[in-house]
Amino acid sequence: MTLQNTLATAVILFSACAAQAEDSTIILGKSTYTKTCSVCHGDDAKGGGEVADLFQVKPKDLTKLSERAGGKFPFSDVYNVIILGMEAPGHGPSAMPVWGDEFIADAMQDRGVSKSDSISIAAGRAMAVALYLETVQE
């Protein structure tokens, strides 16, 4: 099974609304967001991080994801962008890291776990970030 298929399966299996997520998952998501995303998207997730002005297209306001998706949080889309990265007009080659690869490498290097276990860890971290972002929607 390819990495993309494995992660897509994880999204389907673990998809849930933020209200059902355990507090510890939201805390992990916020911690991971702060460590990996806030430098571009800002601590408040509104797109004004420390390096936001360096991009041709300013990083998105992540507090408006539900609004832009017609009122429903686009969990699968958010998860996929975290795991697989993105290509956007004006963004040039994806300036946003492919966090799925980063999370897998982190797990393998820092924790000494197997490739399959590191894929599960990466899926969990991405899911936690997506669930955290669901809690900051305006």
A tleap script that builds the chain and sets N, CA, C and O, in Angstrom:
source leaprc.protein.ff14SB
mol = sequence {
  NMET THR LEU GLN ASN THR LEU ALA THR ALA
  VAL ILE LEU PHE SER ALA CYS ALA ALA GLN
  ALA GLU ASP SER THR ILE ILE LEU GLY LYS
  SER THR TYR THR LYS THR CYS SER VAL CYS
  HIE GLY ASP ASP ALA LYS GLY GLY GLY GLU
  VAL ALA ASP LEU PHE GLN VAL LYS PRO LYS
  ASP LEU THR LYS LEU SER GLU ARG ALA GLY
  GLY LYS PHE PRO PHE SER ASP VAL TYR ASN
  VAL ILE ILE LEU GLY MET GLU ALA PRO GLY
  HIE GLY PRO SER ALA MET PRO VAL TRP GLY
  ASP GLU PHE ILE ALA ASP ALA MET GLN ASP
  ARG GLY VAL SER LYS SER ASP SER ILE SER
  ILE ALA ALA GLY ARG ALA MET ALA VAL ALA
  LEU TYR LEU GLU THR VAL GLN CGLU
}
set mol.1.N position { 0.860 -1.170 0.000 }
set mol.1.CA position { 0.000 0.000 0.000 }
set mol.1.C position { 0.909 1.237 0.000 }
set mol.1.O position { 1.875 1.291 0.760 }
set mol.2.N position { 0.613 2.202 -0.825 }
set mol.2.CA position { 1.449 3.395 -0.899 }
set mol.2.C position { 1.203 4.294 0.303 }
set mol.2.O position { 0.192 4.168 0.995 }
set mol.3.N position { 2.147 5.207 0.540 }
set mol.3.CA position { 2.014 6.156 1.641 }
set mol.3.C position { 0.735 6.964 1.497 }
set mol.3.O position { 0.016 7.160 2.477 }
set mol.4.N position { 0.443 7.431 0.303 }
set mol.4.CA position { -0.754 8.244 0.087 }
set mol.4.C position { -2.017 7.439 0.410 }
set mol.4.O position { -2.930 7.955 1.055 }
set mol.5.N position { -2.072 6.197 -0.029 }
set mol.5.CA position { -3.244 5.360 0.269 }
set mol.5.C position { -3.371 5.080 1.759 }
set mol.5.O position { -4.471 5.091 2.311 }
set mol.6.N position { -2.232 4.828 2.408 }
set mol.6.CA position { -2.256 4.574 3.845 }
set mol.6.C position { -2.778 5.789 4.589 }
set mol.6.O position { -3.615 5.664 5.483 }
set mol.7.N position { -2.285 6.967 4.220 }
set mol.7.CA position { -2.703 8.189 4.909 }
set mol.7.C position { -4.149 8.544 4.591 }
set mol.7.O position { -4.875 9.029 5.458 }
set mol.8.N position { -4.565 8.306 3.365 }
set mol.8.CA position { -5.966 8.564 3.006 }
set mol.8.C position { -6.886 7.642 3.806 }
set mol.8.O position { -7.951 8.061 4.258 }
set mol.9.N position { -6.473 6.398 3.976 }
set mol.9.CA position { -7.254 5.457 4.777 }
set mol.9.C position { -7.337 5.934 6.221 }
set mol.9.O position { -8.383 5.828 6.861 }
set mol.10.N position { -6.223 6.460 6.729 }
set mol.10.CA position { -6.212 6.972 8.105 }
set mol.10.C position { -7.201 8.116 8.269 }
set mol.10.O position { -7.875 8.216 9.294 }
set mol.11.N position { -7.290 8.982 7.257 }
set mol.11.CA position { -8.244 10.096 7.327 }
set mol.11.C position { -9.656 9.562 7.451 }
set mol.11.O position { -10.434 10.032 8.280 }
set mol.12.N position { -9.983 8.589 6.634 }
set mol.12.CA position { -11.335 8.031 6.658 }
set mol.12.C position { -11.613 7.371 8.009 }
set mol.12.O position { -12.692 7.537 8.577 }
set mol.13.N position { -10.646 6.633 8.513 }
set mol.13.CA position { -10.853 5.920 9.769 }
set mol.13.C position { -10.914 6.857 10.971 }
set mol.13.O position { -11.661 6.607 11.917 }
set mol.14.N position { -10.134 7.933 10.938 }
set mol.14.CA position { -10.022 8.796 12.104 }
set mol.14.C position { -10.776 10.103 11.985 }
set mol.14.O position { -10.717 10.932 12.893 }
set mol.15.N position { -11.485 10.306 10.882 }
set mol.15.CA position { -12.210 11.558 10.694 }
set mol.15.C position { -13.256 11.720 11.785 }
set mol.15.O position { -14.078 10.835 12.021 }
set mol.16.N position { -13.203 12.866 12.439 }
set mol.16.CA position { -14.155 13.143 13.518 }
set mol.16.C position { -14.209 14.647 13.711 }
set mol.16.O position { -13.282 15.357 13.322 }
set mol.17.N position { -15.264 15.131 14.297 }
set mol.17.CA position { -15.346 16.570 14.548 }
set mol.17.C position { -14.563 16.907 15.805 }
set mol.17.O position { -14.321 16.047 16.652 }
set mol.18.N position { -14.169 18.173 15.916 }
set mol.18.CA position { -13.349 18.612 17.040 }
set mol.18.C position { -14.044 18.379 18.372 }
set mol.18.O position { -13.381 18.104 19.372 }
set mol.19.N position { -15.360 18.482 18.403 }
set mol.19.CA position { -16.093 18.300 19.658 }
set mol.19.C position { -15.906 16.896 20.212 }
set mol.19.O position { -16.009 16.696 21.423 }
set mol.20.N position { -15.633 15.921 19.350 }
set mol.20.CA position { -15.474 14.547 19.792 }
set mol.20.C position { -14.020 14.197 20.119 }
set mol.20.O position { -13.741 13.153 20.709 }
set mol.21.N position { -13.105 15.077 19.731 }
set mol.21.CA position { -11.691 14.790 19.964 }
set mol.21.C position { -11.362 14.957 21.440 }
set mol.21.O position { -11.909 15.830 22.113 }
set mol.22.N position { -10.490 14.136 21.921 }
set mol.22.CA position { -10.075 14.253 23.308 }
set mol.22.C position { -9.208 15.493 23.463 }
set mol.22.O position { -8.525 15.901 22.525 }
set mol.23.N position { -9.237 16.087 24.641 }
set mol.23.CA position { -8.448 17.284 24.902 }
set mol.23.C position { -6.980 17.062 24.583 }
set mol.23.O position { -6.322 17.961 24.059 }
set mol.24.N position { -6.457 15.888 24.887 }
set mol.24.CA position { -5.038 15.626 24.642 }
set mol.24.C position { -4.700 15.688 23.150 }
set mol.24.O position { -3.600 16.099 22.780 }
set mol.25.N position { -5.629 15.288 22.305 }
set mol.25.CA position { -5.401 15.360 20.862 }
set mol.25.C position { -5.347 16.811 20.419 }
set mol.25.O position { -4.503 17.170 19.598 }
set mol.26.N position { -6.226 17.651 20.944 }
set mol.26.CA position { -6.230 19.070 20.598 }
set mol.26.C position { -4.946 19.723 21.107 }
set mol.26.O position { -4.362 20.558 20.417 }
set mol.27.N position { -4.508 19.353 22.301 }
set mol.27.CA position { -3.265 19.898 22.851 }
set mol.27.C position { -2.086 19.497 21.975 }
set mol.27.O position { -1.227 20.327 21.680 }
set mol.28.N position { -2.035 18.236 21.557 }
set mol.28.CA position { -0.977 17.789 20.642 }
set mol.28.C position { -1.053 18.552 19.328 }
set mol.28.O position { -0.024 18.964 18.791 }
set mol.29.N position { -2.255 18.744 18.809 }
set mol.29.CA position { -2.427 19.482 17.560 }
set mol.29.C position { -1.944 20.914 17.671 }
set mol.29.O position { -1.270 21.422 16.775 }
set mol.30.N position { -2.288 21.563 18.769 }
set mol.30.CA position { -1.848 22.947 18.972 }
set mol.30.C position { -0.333 23.011 19.105 }
set mol.30.O position { 0.303 23.896 18.534 }
set mol.31.N position { 0.241 22.093 19.844 }
set mol.31.CA position { 1.693 22.054 20.019 }
set mol.31.C position { 2.401 21.833 18.681 }
set mol.31.O position { 3.390 22.500 18.376 }
set mol.32.N position { 1.895 20.906 17.899 }
set mol.32.CA position { 2.487 20.629 16.589 }
set mol.32.C position { 2.306 21.827 15.666 }
set mol.32.O position { 3.229 22.193 14.939 }
set mol.33.N position { 1.115 22.445 15.689 }
set mol.33.CA position { 0.859 23.648 14.885 }
set mol.33.C position { 1.865 24.739 15.259 }
set mol.33.O position { 2.478 25.342 14.379 }
set mol.34.N position { 2.037 24.991 16.544 }
set mol.34.CA position { 2.940 26.043 16.999 }
set mol.34.C position { 4.361 25.777 16.526 }
set mol.34.O position { 5.063 26.699 16.111 }
set mol.35.N position { 4.783 24.532 16.586 }
set mol.35.CA position { 6.148 24.157 16.198 }
set mol.35.C position { 6.349 24.205 14.685 }
set mol.35.O position { 7.423 24.589 14.223 }
set mol.36.N position { 5.338 23.823 13.907 }
set mol.36.CA position { 5.554 23.637 12.477 }
set mol.36.C position { 4.856 24.640 11.575 }
set mol.36.O position { 5.313 24.871 10.455 }
set mol.37.N position { 3.775 25.236 12.022 }
set mol.37.CA position { 2.935 26.050 11.129 }
set mol.37.C position { 2.920 27.537 11.450 }
set mol.37.O position { 2.741 28.367 10.559 }
set mol.38.N position { 3.108 27.874 12.724 }
set mol.38.CA position { 2.901 29.259 13.139 }
set mol.38.C position { 3.908 30.229 12.553 }
set mol.38.O position { 3.606 31.416 12.437 }
set mol.39.N position { 5.082 29.774 12.183 }
set mol.39.CA position { 6.072 30.680 11.601 }
set mol.39.C position { 5.545 31.315 10.309 }
set mol.39.O position { 5.925 32.436 9.972 }
set mol.40.N position { 4.685 30.617 9.595 }
set mol.40.CA position { 4.069 31.158 8.371 }
set mol.40.C position { 2.658 31.671 8.638 }
set mol.40.O position { 2.314 32.782 8.234 }
set mol.41.N position { 1.846 30.872 9.312 }
set mol.41.CA position { 0.432 31.192 9.490 }
set mol.41.C position { 0.149 32.020 10.741 }
set mol.41.O position { -0.969 32.505 10.914 }
set mol.42.N position { 1.131 32.189 11.607 }
set mol.42.CA position { 0.961 32.990 12.814 }
set mol.42.C position { 0.432 32.186 13.976 }
set mol.42.O position { -0.221 31.158 13.797 }
set mol.43.N position { 0.726 32.675 15.186 }
set mol.43.CA position { 0.244 32.005 16.394 }
set mol.43.C position { -1.277 31.963 16.438 }
set mol.43.O position { -1.867 31.030 16.983 }
set mol.44.N position { -1.913 32.994 15.851 }
set mol.44.CA position { -3.371 33.068 15.843 }
set mol.44.C position { -3.988 32.399 14.614 }
set mol.44.O position { -5.209 32.408 14.456 }
set mol.45.N position { -3.156 31.818 13.741 }
set mol.45.CA position { -3.580 31.098 12.532 }
set mol.45.C position { -4.231 31.999 11.486 }
set mol.45.O position { -4.940 31.510 10.606 }
set mol.46.N position { -4.000 33.302 11.571 }
set mol.46.CA position { -4.632 34.236 10.638 }
set mol.46.C position { -3.762 34.564 9.421 }
set mol.46.O position { -4.155 35.377 8.584 }
set mol.47.N position { -2.592 33.943 9.317 }
set mol.47.CA position { -1.762 34.126 8.125 }
set mol.47.C position { -0.632 35.119 8.268 }
set mol.47.O position { 0.064 35.397 7.292 }
set mol.48.N position { -0.428 35.663 9.453 }
set mol.48.CA position { 0.590 36.691 9.640 }
set mol.48.C position { 1.783 36.233 10.438 }
set mol.48.O position { 2.200 36.920 11.371 }
set mol.49.N position { 2.341 35.094 10.100 }
set mol.49.CA position { 3.509 34.587 10.814 }
set mol.49.C position { 4.755 35.403 10.529 }
set mol.49.O position { 4.744 36.306 9.691 }
set mol.50.N position { 5.819 35.080 11.226 }
set mol.50.CA position { 7.085 35.810 11.128 }
set mol.50.C position { 7.622 35.924 9.702 }
set mol.50.O position { 8.223 36.939 9.348 }
set mol.51.N position { 7.413 34.902 8.887 }
set mol.51.CA position { 7.967 34.912 7.530 }
set mol.51.C position { 6.908 35.110 6.451 }
set mol.51.O position { 7.201 34.947 5.266 }
set mol.52.N position { 5.706 35.451 6.833 }
set mol.52.CA position { 4.595 35.561 5.882 }
set mol.52.C position { 4.885 36.531 4.748 }
set mol.52.O position { 4.481 36.287 3.611 }
set mol.53.N position { 5.575 37.621 5.037 }
set mol.53.CA position { 5.853 38.626 4.015 }
set mol.53.C position { 6.870 38.173 2.971 }
set mol.53.O position { 7.058 38.853 1.962 }
set mol.54.N position { 7.515 37.061 3.191 }
set mol.54.CA position { 8.511 36.555 2.239 }
set mol.54.C position { 7.886 35.820 1.058 }
set mol.54.O position { 8.571 35.531 0.077 }
set mol.55.N position { 6.596 35.514 1.143 }
set mol.55.CA position { 5.928 34.734 0.114 }
set mol.55.C position { 5.241 35.625 -0.916 }
set mol.55.O position { 4.777 36.717 -0.591 }
set mol.56.N position { 5.179 35.145 -2.172 }
set mol.56.CA position { 4.438 35.852 -3.213 }
set mol.56.C position { 2.961 35.931 -2.855 }
set mol.56.O position { 2.309 36.947 -3.096 }
set mol.57.N position { 2.446 34.869 -2.288 }
set mol.57.CA position { 1.061 34.813 -1.828 }
set mol.57.C position { 1.120 34.583 -0.318 }
set mol.57.O position { 1.716 33.616 0.155 }
set mol.58.N position { 0.490 35.496 0.427 }
set mol.58.CA position { 0.493 35.410 1.879 }
set mol.58.C position { -0.134 34.081 2.327 }
set mol.58.O position { -1.109 33.624 1.732 }
set mol.59.N position { 0.422 33.469 3.368 }
set mol.59.CA position { -0.196 32.240 3.888 }
set mol.59.C position { -1.657 32.486 4.268 }
set mol.59.O position { -2.020 33.571 4.723 }
set mol.60.N position { -2.477 31.467 4.073 }
set mol.60.CA position { -3.919 31.584 4.325 }
set mol.60.C position { -4.244 31.826 5.785 }
set mol.60.O position { -3.529 31.402 6.693 }
set mol.61.N position { -5.350 32.523 5.974 }
set mol.61.CA position { -5.959 32.667 7.285 }
set mol.61.C position { -6.662 31.342 7.561 }
set mol.61.O position { -7.698 31.045 6.966 }
set mol.62.N position { -6.100 30.563 8.453 }
set mol.62.CA position { -6.629 29.229 8.728 }
set mol.62.C position { -7.839 29.249 9.643 }
set mol.62.O position { -8.437 28.205 9.901 }
set mol.63.N position { -8.212 30.435 10.143 }
set mol.63.CA position { -9.418 30.543 10.961 }
set mol.63.C position { -10.666 30.676 10.104 }
set mol.63.O position { -11.781 30.683 10.625 }
set mol.64.N position { -10.488 30.781 8.794 }
set mol.64.CA position { -11.615 30.972 7.867 }
set mol.64.C position { -11.840 29.768 6.951 }
set mol.64.O position { -12.556 29.870 5.955 }
set mol.65.N position { -11.236 28.643 7.282 }
set mol.65.CA position { -11.370 27.466 6.423 }
set mol.65.C position { -12.823 27.011 6.297 }
set mol.65.O position { -13.275 26.692 5.197 }
set mol.66.N position { -13.552 26.979 7.397 }
set mol.66.CA position { -14.964 26.569 7.353 }
set mol.66.C position { -15.780 27.556 6.540 }
set mol.66.O position { -16.628 27.159 5.741 }
set mol.67.N position { -15.529 28.830 6.742 }
set mol.67.CA position { -16.259 29.868 6.005 }
set mol.67.C position { -16.036 29.719 4.501 }
set mol.67.O position { -16.981 29.796 3.716 }
set mol.68.N position { -14.775 29.504 4.104 }
set mol.68.CA position { -14.463 29.359 2.677 }
set mol.68.C position { -15.032 28.064 2.095 }
set mol.68.O position { -15.197 27.947 0.881 }
set mol.69.N position { -15.331 27.099 2.956 }
set mol.69.CA position { -15.864 25.811 2.495 }
set mol.69.C position { -17.378 25.738 2.671 }
set mol.69.O position { -17.941 24.644 2.723 }
set mol.70.N position { -18.035 26.874 2.760 }
set mol.70.CA position { -19.491 26.883 2.847 }
set mol.70.C position { -20.046 26.584 4.223 }
set mol.70.O position { -21.206 26.191 4.343 }
set mol.71.N position { -19.246 26.760 5.268 }
set mol.71.CA position { -19.747 26.588 6.627 }
set mol.71.C position { -19.374 25.282 7.299 }
set mol.71.O position { -19.616 25.117 8.495 }
set mol.72.N position { -18.791 24.350 6.563 }
set mol.72.CA position { -18.401 23.066 7.157 }
set mol.72.C position { -16.882 22.938 7.078 }
set mol.72.O position { -16.283 23.172 6.028 }
set mol.73.N position { -16.272 22.565 8.193 }
set mol.73.CA position { -14.819 22.426 8.212 }
set mol.73.C position { -14.380 21.330 7.246 }
set mol.73.O position { -14.855 20.199 7.349 }
set mol.74.N position { -13.484 21.641 6.310 }
set mol.74.CA position { -13.046 20.666 5.293 }
set mol.74.C position { -11.917 19.768 5.806 }
set mol.74.O position { -10.782 19.844 5.337 }
set mol.75.N position { -12.251 18.923 6.771 }
set mol.75.CA position { -11.247 18.119 7.464 }
set mol.75.C position { -10.332 17.357 6.499 }
set mol.75.O position { -9.109 17.440 6.614 }
set mol.76.N position { -10.907 16.628 5.566 }
set mol.76.CA position { -10.093 15.809 4.652 }
set mol.76.C position { -9.149 16.665 3.819 }
set mol.76.O position { -7.990 16.302 3.616 }
set mol.77.N position { -9.644 17.804 3.336 }
set mol.77.CA position { -8.786 18.692 2.541 }
set mol.77.C position { -7.640 19.228 3.387 }
set mol.77.O position { -6.494 19.257 2.938 }
set mol.78.N position { -7.945 19.650 4.607 }
set mol.78.CA position { -6.917 20.188 5.503 }
set mol.78.C position { -5.884 19.106 5.812 }
set mol.78.O position { -4.680 19.348 5.738 }
set mol.79.N position { -6.357 17.932 6.151 }
set mol.79.CA position { -5.463 16.810 6.452 }
set mol.79.C position { -4.551 16.515 5.265 }
set mol.79.O position { -3.343 16.344 5.431 }
set mol.80.N position { -5.125 16.456 4.078 }
set mol.80.CA position { -4.329 16.149 2.887 }
set mol.80.C position { -3.278 17.205 2.598 }
set mol.80.O position { -2.172 16.866 2.179 }
set mol.81.N position { -3.592 18.474 2.809 }
set mol.81.CA position { -2.594 19.530 2.595 }
set mol.81.C position { -1.464 19.388 3.612 }
set mol.81.O position { -0.296 19.563 3.265 }
set mol.82.N position { -1.792 19.078 4.843 }
set mol.82.CA position { -0.756 18.885 5.861 }
set mol.82.C position { 0.141 17.717 5.470 }
set mol.82.O position { 1.366 17.832 5.527 }
set mol.83.N position { -0.444 16.614 5.081 }
set mol.83.CA position { 0.323 15.402 4.769 }
set mol.83.C position { 1.051 15.493 3.434 }
set mol.83.O position { 2.220 15.118 3.338 }
set mol.84.N position { 0.367 15.992 2.398 }
set mol.84.CA position { 0.900 15.916 1.038 }
set mol.84.C position { 1.443 17.224 0.494 }
set mol.84.O position { 2.051 17.236 -0.576 }
set mol.85.N position { 1.238 18.333 1.207 }
set mol.85.CA position { 1.678 19.630 0.701 }
set mol.85.C position { 0.664 20.187 -0.281 }
set mol.85.O position { -0.449 19.678 -0.415 }
set mol.86.N position { 1.080 21.249 -0.966 }
set mol.86.CA position { 0.157 21.890 -1.899 }
set mol.86.C position { 0.919 22.612 -2.985 }
set mol.86.O position { 2.090 22.957 -2.826 }
set mol.87.N position { 0.247 22.829 -4.069 }
set mol.87.CA position { 0.734 23.676 -5.159 }
set mol.87.C position { -0.365 24.688 -5.392 }
set mol.87.O position { -1.506 24.307 -5.654 }
set mol.88.N position { -0.051 25.963 -5.304 }
set mol.88.CA position { -1.066 26.996 -5.506 }
set mol.88.C position { -0.519 28.058 -6.443 }
set mol.88.O position { 0.668 28.379 -6.387 }
set mol.89.N position { -1.379 28.614 -7.315 }
set mol.89.CA position { -0.932 29.685 -8.186 }
set mol.89.C position { -0.335 30.819 -7.359 }
set mol.89.O position { -0.912 31.234 -6.354 }
set mol.90.N position { 0.822 31.316 -7.787 }
set mol.90.CA position { 1.469 32.387 -7.071 }
set mol.90.C position { 2.335 31.896 -5.931 }
set mol.90.O position { 3.179 32.633 -5.421 }
set mol.91.N position { 2.134 30.679 -5.538 }
set mol.91.CA position { 2.905 30.091 -4.457 }
set mol.91.C position { 4.234 29.601 -5.006 }
set mol.91.O position { 5.197 29.401 -4.265 }
set mol.92.N position { 4.267 29.409 -6.335 }
set mol.92.CA position { 5.454 28.815 -6.942 }
set mol.92.C position { 5.504 27.366 -6.527 }
set mol.92.O position { 4.495 26.784 -6.127 }
set mol.93.N position { 6.700 26.780 -6.625 }
set mol.93.CA position { 6.820 25.426 -6.101 }
set mol.93.C position { 6.405 25.473 -4.629 }
set mol.93.O position { 6.627 26.473 -3.945 }
set mol.94.N position { 5.828 24.432 -4.171 }
set mol.94.CA position { 5.249 24.445 -2.830 }
set mol.94.C position { 6.259 24.903 -1.793 }
set mol.94.O position { 7.212 24.195 -1.470 }
set mol.95.N position { 6.024 26.117 -1.275 }
set mol.95.CA position { 6.866 26.636 -0.202 }
set mol.95.C position { 6.477 25.988 1.123 }
set mol.95.O position { 7.250 25.989 2.082 }
set mol.96.N position { 5.270 25.439 1.158 }
set mol.96.CA position { 4.822 24.761 2.368 }
set mol.96.C position { 5.444 23.373 2.400 }
set mol.96.O position { 5.292 22.594 1.459 }
set mol.97.N position { 6.145 23.070 3.484 }
set mol.97.CA position { 6.746 21.726 3.565 }
set mol.97.C position { 5.677 20.639 3.498 }
set mol.97.O position { 4.528 20.845 3.887 }
set mol.98.N position { 6.081 19.502 3.005 }
set mol.98.CA position { 5.213 18.328 3.018 }
set mol.98.C position { 5.399 17.714 4.405 }
set mol.98.O position { 6.315 16.926 4.639 }
set mol.99.N position { 4.504 18.097 5.317 }
set mol.99.CA position { 4.680 17.717 6.711 }
set mol.99.C position { 4.579 16.221 6.928 }
set mol.99.O position { 5.158 15.705 7.884 }
set mol.100.N position { 3.867 15.514 6.078 }
set mol.100.CA position { 3.807 14.052 6.222 }
set mol.100.C position { 5.201 13.458 6.168 }
set mol.100.O position { 5.560 12.625 7.000 }
set mol.101.N position { 5.989 13.887 5.187 }
set mol.101.CA position { 7.370 13.397 5.071 }
set mol.101.C position { 8.208 13.816 6.277 }
set mol.101.O position { 9.002 13.031 6.795 }
set mol.102.N position { 8.024 15.059 6.716 }
set mol.102.CA position { 8.770 15.558 7.877 }
set mol.102.C position { 8.409 14.775 9.134 }
set mol.102.O position { 9.290 14.400 9.909 }
set mol.103.N position { 7.120 14.528 9.338 }
set mol.103.CA position { 6.689 13.797 10.526 }
set mol.103.C position { 7.208 12.358 10.506 }
set mol.103.O position { 7.590 11.819 11.544 }
set mol.104.N position { 7.221 11.743 9.328 }
set mol.104.CA position { 7.735 10.375 9.213 }
set mol.104.C position { 9.226 10.341 9.529 }
set mol.104.O position { 9.686 9.497 10.298 }
set mol.105.N position { 9.979 11.267 8.928 }
set mol.105.CA position { 11.422 11.317 9.170 }
set mol.105.C position { 11.717 11.586 10.640 }
set mol.105.O position { 12.623 10.981 11.213 }
set mol.106.N position { 10.960 12.485 11.250 }
set mol.106.CA position { 11.130 12.812 12.667 }
set mol.106.C position { 10.926 11.573 13.525 }
set mol.106.O position { 11.722 11.297 14.422 }
set mol.107.N position { 9.877 10.840 13.257 }
set mol.107.CA position { 9.594 9.642 14.053 }
set mol.107.C position { 10.681 8.591 13.883 }
set mol.107.O position { 11.082 7.942 14.849 }
set mol.108.N position { 11.153 8.426 12.661 }
set mol.108.CA position { 12.167 7.401 12.408 }
set mol.108.C position { 13.500 7.796 13.029 }
set mol.108.O position { 14.195 6.956 13.601 }
set mol.109.N position { 13.855 9.068 12.919 }
set mol.109.CA position { 15.151 9.517 13.411 }
set mol.109.C position { 15.160 9.662 14.926 }
set mol.109.O position { 16.035 9.115 15.598 }
set mol.110.N position { 14.197 10.394 15.465 }
set mol.110.CA position { 14.211 10.722 16.884 }
set mol.110.C position { 13.700 9.609 17.777 }
set mol.110.O position { 14.080 9.525 18.945 }
set mol.111.N position { 12.855 8.768 17.250 }
set mol.111.CA position { 12.260 7.747 18.105 }
set mol.111.C position { 12.714 6.333 17.738 }
set mol.111.O position { 12.440 5.376 18.461 }
set mol.112.N position { 13.401 6.218 16.622 }
set mol.112.CA position { 13.919 4.923 16.223 }
set mol.112.C position { 12.848 3.896 15.936 }
set mol.112.O position { 13.046 2.710 16.200 }
set mol.113.N position { 11.702 4.330 15.393 }
set mol.113.CA position { 10.624 3.396 15.111 }
set mol.113.C position { 10.685 2.944 13.651 }
set mol.113.O position { 11.392 3.533 12.833 }
set mol.114.N position { 9.947 1.910 13.350 }
set mol.114.CA position { 9.925 1.373 11.996 }
set mol.114.C position { 9.203 2.323 11.047 }
set mol.114.O position { 8.495 3.232 11.480 }
set mol.115.N position { 9.390 2.100 9.750 }
set mol.115.CA position { 8.728 2.926 8.735 }
set mol.115.C position { 7.209 2.859 8.883 }
set mol.115.O position { 6.544 3.894 8.827 }
set mol.116.N position { 6.649 1.665 9.070 }
set mol.116.CA position { 5.192 1.563 9.176 }
set mol.116.C position { 4.676 2.265 10.427 }
set mol.116.O position { 3.633 2.918 10.378 }
set mol.117.N position { 5.381 2.144 11.535 }
set mol.117.CA position { 4.965 2.846 12.748 }
set mol.117.C position { 5.107 4.353 12.581 }
set mol.117.O position { 4.277 5.113 13.079 }
set mol.118.N position { 6.147 4.788 11.886 }
set mol.118.CA position { 6.336 6.222 11.694 }
set mol.118.C position { 5.241 6.808 10.806 }
set mol.118.O position { 4.866 7.968 10.976 }
set mol.119.N position { 4.725 6.024 9.864 }
set mol.119.CA position { 3.596 6.484 9.036 }
set mol.119.C position { 2.363 6.679 9.920 }
set mol.119.O position { 1.620 7.646 9.749 }
set mol.120.N position { 2.150 5.775 10.848 }
set mol.120.CA position { 1.023 5.917 11.775 }
set mol.120.C position { 1.194 7.144 12.665 }
set mol.120.O position { 0.228 7.863 12.918 }
set mol.121.N position { 2.400 7.387 13.136 }
set mol.121.CA position { 2.670 8.566 13.956 }
set mol.121.C position { 2.421 9.833 13.150 }
set mol.121.O position { 1.807 10.777 13.647 }
set mol.122.N position { 2.897 9.854 11.907 }
set mol.122.CA position { 2.694 11.025 11.036 }
set mol.122.C position { 1.206 11.272 10.807 }
set mol.122.O position { 0.749 12.414 10.856 }
set mol.123.N position { 0.460 10.216 10.561 }
set mol.123.CA position { -0.983 10.357 10.343 }
set mol.123.C position { -1.653 10.926 11.583 }
set mol.123.O position { -2.531 11.783 11.475 }
set mol.124.N position { -1.255 10.465 12.746 }
set mol.124.CA position { -1.828 10.959 13.994 }
set mol.124.C position { -1.497 12.421 14.244 }
set mol.124.O position { -2.355 13.186 14.684 }
set mol.125.N position { -0.256 12.815 13.967 }
set mol.125.CA position { 0.119 14.213 14.169 }
set mol.125.C position { -0.640 15.129 13.222 }
set mol.125.O position { -1.104 16.193 13.630 }
set mol.126.N position { -0.772 14.729 11.966 }
set mol.126.CA position { -1.515 15.543 10.999 }
set mol.126.C position { -2.982 15.632 11.387 }
set mol.126.O position { -3.597 16.692 11.268 }
set mol.127.N position { -3.541 14.529 11.848 }
set mol.127.CA position { -4.938 14.534 12.274 }
set mol.127.C position { -5.114 15.469 13.464 }
set mol.127.O position { -6.100 16.204 13.531 }
set mol.128.N position { -4.172 15.450 14.402 }
set mol.128.CA position { -4.259 16.323 15.572 }
set mol.128.C position { -4.204 17.795 15.160 }
set mol.128.O position { -4.933 18.614 15.720 }
set mol.129.N position { -3.357 18.142 14.197 }
set mol.129.CA position { -3.293 19.529 13.723 }
set mol.129.C position { -4.615 19.919 13.069 }
set mol.129.O position { -5.141 21.002 13.327 }
set mol.130.N position { -5.149 19.047 12.230 }
set mol.130.CA position { -6.424 19.349 11.570 }
set mol.130.C position { -7.538 19.520 12.600 }
set mol.130.O position { -8.360 20.426 12.467 }
set mol.131.N position { -7.581 18.675 13.612 }
set mol.131.CA position { -8.594 18.806 14.665 }
set mol.131.C position { -8.400 20.099 15.450 }
set mol.131.O position { -9.376 20.760 15.806 }
set mol.132.N position { -7.153 20.464 15.720 }
set mol.132.CA position { -6.893 21.740 16.391 }
set mol.132.C position { -7.391 22.904 15.527 }
set mol.132.O position { -8.042 23.819 16.031 }
set mol.133.N position { -7.085 22.867 14.232 }
set mol.133.CA position { -7.530 23.957 13.353 }
set mol.133.C position { -9.045 24.061 13.316 }
set mol.133.O position { -9.590 25.155 13.167 }
set mol.134.N position { -9.720 22.945 13.451 }
set mol.134.CA position { -11.183 22.990 13.503 }
set mol.134.C position { -11.660 23.782 14.718 }
set mol.134.O position { -12.716 24.414 14.667 }
set mol.135.N position { -10.900 23.756 15.799 }
set mol.135.CA position { -11.312 24.472 17.017 }
set mol.135.C position { -11.094 25.977 16.929 }
set mol.135.O position { -11.648 26.721 17.738 }
set mol.136.N position { -10.302 26.445 15.969 }
set mol.136.CA position { -10.013 27.878 15.878 }
set mol.136.C position { -10.832 28.573 14.780 }
set mol.136.O position { -10.575 29.730 14.450 }
set mol.137.N position { -11.798 27.876 14.229 }
set mol.137.CA position { -12.616 28.470 13.181 }
set mol.137.C position { -13.490 29.597 13.738 }
set mol.137.O position { -14.051 29.496 14.829 }
set mol.138.N position { -13.585 30.670 12.955 }
set mol.138.CA position { -14.409 31.819 13.356 }
set mol.138.C position { -15.745 31.785 12.643 }
set mol.138.O position { -16.577 32.668 12.848 }
savepdb mol mol.pdb
quit
